[in-house]
Amino acid sequence: MSATVIRDVRIFDGEGIVPHGSVLVRDGLIACVGRVDVPGDAQVVEGEGRTLLPGLIDAHTHAFPGKLEQAVQFGVTTELDMFSVPSVLGQVRAEAAKPYAADLRTSGVGATAPGGHPSQFMAEVFGAFPTLTSAEDAVAFVRDRVAEGADYLKILIEDGSAMGMPLPCLNAATVQALVEAAHAAGLLAVAHATTQAGAEMAVAAGIDGLTHMFLADGEVDRLAARMAEAGVFVTATLAMFEALDDQAGASLAADERIGARLAPELRAAVGRTPPGFPSAPGLAAHTAETTTALHRAGVVVLAGTDANDGPHGAFPVVHGASLHRELECLTMAGLTPVQALAAATSLPANRYGLDDRGRIAPGLRADLLLVEGDPAEDITATRSIAGVWRQGQLAPYATAWRLT
Ligand SMILES: [Zn+2]
């Protein structure tokens, strides 16, 4: 495999901005960063006026066939799937092994009560899937997920109150037993919890992270301090909440840098309340305010979309594209652009144990995103994509990106 040099470029290395340098890629890995001697066999990409970033990591998706390739088109080179079933995962994992698809980690089947979330939405897509009813089932449930190749355990704490429909929900003892079983099996445990009480239950059980911002119903300072102290992260999914409220996220699809590369049915759906969902006035501001409070308290915030578009239809947050709106939402909630970029690169890599990516440093995977301009100044510059490499291979949309 030949080498590539991205020369004289601004570098976001996963944690901060290096104003000027070059990056040598060889054999799918980052070989050298800084001053680079250009090998004779190297393809040279001029970086003047551009910024090179680690490929983006979306810390909350639901991967479906065809969607990992879509993700790469928008610079997302790793997706962390947060609920799937073996029949879907078989196809998606095969796709993830292809050169121009995002890499994948997955919880596999999440832990929920019989008939519990997300059965009400996903029964048709996923068919029947295993559930559990009591703490005694936790060890066997986790063992079965390990056997299916789960990379972490997802626990659903959802009584439906935030959605206006009562749902069967795991109790605190079961959540606790699941977290302990996951940790005993060497897995991270993360939880969906939309209410503050659910988030408190998860944190009390020793959860490692929350996969959504919760809907605060009182002061959050104590919970925020507890999360910060215990190192519990939260993947805010603000663009998803926003879509159930004020539709401001539709601005993403109106941005030609993104919208022109979305299929028409996705472009029409992005940022808009999906059919059958009640709109929730104030939800965008409320979840953003809670994100601000948690971030100020020192809680690690990760970027994730809850992208759900697939063969079953469009969704207001979509693979790849919607992460760019999530980054903007995080800055509106008080993260600096550099903090938002870290939330989509080094921080999820660190929290999910992906030691081979998320930063630009010698020896790491050459998953790279090259954009026009400086996203540390204007976060929407991440949308001005000039090129995406997965393991050192330039994805084939480069002509559209005017890289060469
Ligand atoms: Zn989800």
Residues whose N, C-alpha, C, O or C-beta is under 5 A from the ligand:
A	BS01	ZN	M82 D306
